[in-house]
């Protein structure tokens, strides 16, 4: 499910385009993550039933917020990449350096393998 995408890397204000492979989450993984968000909200509601006074407010809020949290997670994870892998020419030492981000949330920071200059891989990317 890899897809070639033009990703931009930023070296101290200078933006450089580069080709990389991007893999997105499968539909079943997205549903699983959304289900976990729903389960956390509803488990919180179930546990707060036994706490006096707090259960009057927190239990209904957690039950109502559960589906909204699940939808938020569902749509957020659809846009996020599971894997970004590629290489870019370092603007400091002019050598090829590789990057790989697996199951990470944006901001994607990496350092050059040769000169240790930091750079950021910008997301969302442009389609190739």
C-alpha positions as CSV (number, residue, x, y, z in Angstrom):
1,X,0.0,0.0,0.0
2,X,3.0,2.2,-0.4
3,X,2.5,5.3,-2.5
4,X,5.2,7.6,-3.9
5,X,4.6,11.1,-2.6
6,X,6.5,14.4,-2.9
7,X,7.4,15.3,0.7
8,X,9.1,18.6,1.7
9,X,12.0,18.8,4.1
10,X,12.9,22.1,5.8
11,X,16.5,22.9,6.6
12,X,16.6,26.1,8.7
13,X,14.0,27.9,6.6
14,X,15.0,26.4,3.2
15,X,12.3,24.0,1.9
16,X,13.5,21.1,-0.3
17,X,11.2,18.7,-2.2
18,X,12.0,15.0,-2.1
19,X,10.4,11.7,-3.2
20,X,9.3,9.3,-0.4
21,X,7.1,6.3,0.2
22,X,4.1,6.8,2.4
23,X,1.9,4.1,3.8
24,X,-1.5,4.9,5.4
25,X,-3.4,2.9,8.0
26,X,-5.7,0.1,6.8
27,X,-9.4,0.6,7.3
28,X,-9.6,-2.1,10.0
29,X,-6.8,-0.4,12.0
30,X,-8.6,2.9,11.8
31,X,-11.8,1.3,13.1
32,X,-9.9,-0.4,15.9
33,X,-8.3,2.9,17.0
34,X,-11.7,4.6,17.0
35,X,-13.3,1.7,18.9
36,X,-10.6,2.1,21.6
37,X,-11.5,5.8,22.0
38,X,-15.2,4.9,22.4
39,X,-14.3,2.1,24.9
40,X,-12.2,4.5,27.0
41,X,-15.0,7.1,27.2
42,X,-17.6,4.5,28.0
43,X,-15.4,2.7,30.6
44,X,-14.9,6.1,32.3
45,X,-18.6,6.5,32.4
46,X,-19.1,3.0,33.8
47,X,-16.5,3.6,36.5
48,X,-17.8,7.0,37.5
49,X,-21.3,5.6,38.2
50,X,-20.0,4.4,41.6
51,X,-18.6,7.8,42.7
52,X,-21.2,9.9,44.5
53,X,-22.0,13.4,43.2
54,X,-19.5,13.2,40.3
55,X,-21.6,10.5,38.7
56,X,-24.4,13.1,38.1
57,X,-22.2,15.0,35.7
58,X,-19.3,12.9,34.5
59,X,-21.2,9.7,33.6
60,X,-23.6,11.4,31.1
61,X,-20.9,13.5,29.6
62,X,-18.6,10.5,29.1
63,X,-21.5,8.4,27.5
64,X,-22.3,11.3,25.2
65,X,-18.7,12.2,24.4
66,X,-17.8,8.6,23.4
67,X,-19.2,8.6,19.9
68,X,-17.8,12.0,19.2
69,X,-14.4,10.9,20.4
70,X,-14.6,7.8,18.2
71,X,-15.5,9.9,15.1
72,X,-12.7,12.4,15.9
73,X,-10.1,9.6,16.1
74,X,-11.5,7.9,13.0
75,X,-11.2,11.0,10.8
76,X,-7.9,12.1,12.3
77,X,-6.2,8.7,11.8
78,X,-7.4,8.5,8.1
79,X,-5.3,11.5,7.3
80,X,-2.2,10.4,9.2
81,X,0.5,8.3,7.6
82,X,1.6,5.0,9.2
83,X,5.0,5.1,7.6
84,X,7.0,7.8,5.8
85,X,10.3,6.7,4.4
86,X,12.7,8.4,2.0
87,X,15.9,10.4,1.6
88,X,16.8,14.0,1.0
89,X,20.0,15.9,0.2
90,X,21.2,17.7,3.3
91,X,21.5,21.4,2.6
92,X,24.4,21.8,4.9
93,X,26.8,19.0,3.8
94,X,25.2,18.2,0.4
95,X,25.1,14.4,1.2
96,X,22.2,12.1,0.9
97,X,20.5,11.3,4.2
98,X,17.6,8.9,4.9
99,X,14.6,9.3,7.1
100,X,12.0,6.9,8.4
101,X,9.0,7.6,10.6
102,X,6.8,4.7,11.7
103,X,3.6,5.2,13.8
104,X,4.4,8.8,14.8
105,X,2.3,11.9,15.0
106,X,3.4,15.0,13.2
107,X,6.0,17.0,13.6
108,X,8.6,14.8,12.0
109,X,12.1,15.8,13.0
110,X,15.3,14.1,11.9
111,X,19.0,14.8,11.8
112,X,21.5,14.3,9.0
113,X,23.5,11.1,9.3
114,X,26.7,12.8,8.2
115,X,26.8,16.3,9.7
116,X,24.1,16.1,12.4
117,X,22.1,19.1,11.1
118,X,18.5,18.9,12.1
119,X,15.6,19.1,9.6
120,X,11.9,18.7,9.6
121,X,9.8,16.6,7.2
122,X,6.7,18.6,6.5
123,X,3.3,16.9,6.5
124,X,0.7,16.9,4.8
125,X,2.6,16.1,1.6
126,X,1.7,16.8,-2.0
127,X,0.6,14.0,-4.3
128,X,3.2,12.9,-6.9
